[in-house]
């Protein structure tokens, strides 16, 4: 006899019902939907009629037993529901990150005396990992793709001198006695707060 056909009888005994409840309570149910539906229908019918859903109680007519049965029926209902719903798993992959619109942001600095210039900022965890390239007029520049957001940055000249962007309108204290330039990248057509971009 399968779990589905044990409910063909109108007079299910308490022992069978308790065994059915235990099988539903042991983790994710492997029972069929028909089995779960039948158990829940009997529990619902018994809770409405006032008959306890299980026989573990010494006092079948006790109001507390009825409330406990009703509570247990609710718990089983919730457990069955949670075990049967499909949970959506969102996996973050490099391909899904590419869907975030990156905007190329151009940083420039005019300095004819520098032999090399890098940029460090909140977008690079303050590592001077982006080298700027010099043109024949002494203008250093680099284009960095950034997601929309607010970023602080400084130029690192000759691997020694950290300096704010002289062309930036927005400068902020860095909390260590120095200053950082600020650029805000929007998802629209403009990059705000820095004329160098």
C-alpha positions in Angstrom: 0.0 0.0 0.0 1.4 3.4 -1.0 1.2 6.5 1.1 -1.3 7.9 -1.4 -3.9 5.0 -1.0 -3.9 4.9 2.8 -6.5 7.7 2.7 -9.1 5.7 0.7 -10.8 4.9 3.9 -13.1 7.4 5.5 -12.3 6.2 9.0 -8.6 6.8 9.4 -7.3 5.8 12.8 -5.2 8.1 15.0 -2.1 5.8 14.8 -2.0 6.1 11.0 -2.6 9.8 11.1 0.3 10.2 13.6 2.6 8.1 11.4 1.6 10.3 8.4 2.3 13.5 10.4 5.7 12.1 11.5 6.7 11.4 7.9 5.8 15.0 6.9 7.8 16.4 9.9 11.0 14.6 9.1 12.7 17.2 7.0 11.7 18.0 3.4 8.8 15.7 2.6 9.3 13.1 0.0 5.5 12.4 0.0 3.5 13.0 -3.0 1.3 16.1 -3.2 -1.8 13.9 -2.9 -0.5 12.5 0.3 0.2 15.9 1.8 -3.1 17.2 0.7 -4.9 14.2 2.3 -3.1 14.6 5.6 -3.8 18.3 5.7 -7.5 17.7 4.9 -7.9 15.3 7.8 -6.1 17.7 10.1 -8.3 20.5 9.0 -11.5 18.5 9.3 -10.5 17.3 12.8 -9.6 20.8 14.0 -12.9 22.1 12.8 -14.9 19.3 14.4 -13.0 19.7 17.6 -11.5 16.1 17.5 -7.8 16.1 18.3 -5.6 15.5 15.4 -3.4 13.0 17.4 -3.9 10.7 20.4 -0.8 11.5 22.4 -2.9 13.5 24.9 -4.5 11.9 28.0 -7.5 14.2 27.8 -9.0 14.1 24.3 -11.7 16.6 25.1 -9.3 19.1 26.7 -9.4 22.6 25.1 -5.6 22.8 25.3 -5.3 19.6 23.3 -7.5 21.0 20.6 -5.4 24.2 20.5 -2.2 22.2 20.4 -3.7 20.1 17.5 -4.6 23.3 15.6 -1.1 24.7 16.3 0.5 21.5 15.0 -1.6 21.5 11.9 -0.5 25.0 11.2 3.2 24.1 11.7 2.8 21.1 9.4 1.1 23.3 6.8 3.9 25.8 6.9 6.6 23.0 6.8 4.9 21.4 3.8 4.6 24.7 2.0 8.2 25.7 2.6 9.4 22.3 1.5 7.4 22.4 -1.7 8.1 25.9 -2.9 10.9 26.4 -5.3 13.5 28.8 -4.1 14.9 31.1 -6.7 18.7 31.1 -6.6 20.4 34.2 -8.0 24.0 33.4 -9.0 26.4 36.3 -9.4 28.7 35.6 -12.3 31.0 37.7 -14.4 28.4 37.8 -17.1 25.7 39.1 -14.7 28.1 41.8 -13.5 28.7 42.9 -17.1 25.0 43.9 -17.3 25.7 46.9 -14.9 26.4 49.8 -17.2 30.0 50.9 -17.0 30.8 54.4 -18.1 34.3 55.3 -19.3 35.6 58.2 -17.2 38.6 60.2 -18.4 41.0 61.6 -15.8 43.5 64.2 -17.0 46.4 66.1 -15.3 48.7 68.7 -16.9 52.2 68.4 -15.4 55.2 68.8 -17.7 57.7 68.0 -14.9 56.4 64.5 -14.0 58.1 61.4 -15.3 55.1 59.2 -14.4 51.6 59.7 -13.1 49.2 57.1 -11.7 45.7 57.4 -10.2 44.6 55.9 -6.9 41.1 56.0 -5.6 38.2 54.3 -3.9 37.5 52.5 -7.2 41.0 50.8 -7.0 41.1 50.3 -3.2 43.6 53.1 -3.1 46.1 51.2 -5.1 48.0 53.3 -7.7 47.3 50.7 -10.3 46.1 52.9 -13.2 49.0 54.6 -15.1 48.2 57.8 -17.0 49.8 58.3 -20.5 51.5 61.6 -21.4 50.9 63.4 -24.7 53.4 65.8 -26.4 51.9 68.8 -24.5 52.5 67.3 -21.0 48.9 66.3 -20.5 48.5 63.0 -18.7 45.3 61.0 -19.1 43.7 57.7 -18.5 40.2 56.4 -19.2 38.8 54.1 -16.5 35.4 52.3 -16.8 33.4 52.9 -13.6 29.9 51.9 -12.5 27.6 54.7 -11.4 28.5 56.0 -8.0 30.6 58.4 -6.0 34.4 58.0 -6.0 37.3 59.7 -4.3 40.7 59.8 -6.0 44.1 61.4 -6.1 47.0 61.5 -8.6 50.3 59.9 -7.6 53.2 61.8 -9.2 56.5 60.0 -9.6 55.4 57.3 -7.2 55.8 59.8 -4.3 53.6 62.8 -4.3 49.8 62.3 -3.8 47.9 65.3 -5.0 44.3 66.2 -5.7 43.1 66.9 -9.2 43.6 70.6 -9.7 40.8 70.6 -12.3 38.2 69.1 -10.0 35.5 71.3 -8.4 35.0 69.0 -5.5 37.6 68.1 -2.9 36.9 66.4 0.4 39.0 65.8 3.5 40.3 62.3 3.6 40.1 62.0 7.4 43.9 61.8 7.7 44.8 65.4 7.3 44.8 65.3 3.5 42.4 65.9 0.7 40.8 63.8 -2.1 39.1 64.8 -5.3 35.6 63.6 -5.9 33.9 62.4 -9.1 30.3 61.2 -9.4 29.4 58.9 -12.2 25.7 58.8 -13.2 23.9 56.2 -15.3 22.8 59.0 -17.6 24.9 60.9 -20.1 27.0 63.0 -17.7 29.6 62.6 -15.1 29.1 65.2 -12.5 31.4 67.2 -10.3 34.6 66.9 -12.3 35.3 68.9 -15.4 38.1 66.5 -16.4 35.8 63.7 -17.4 
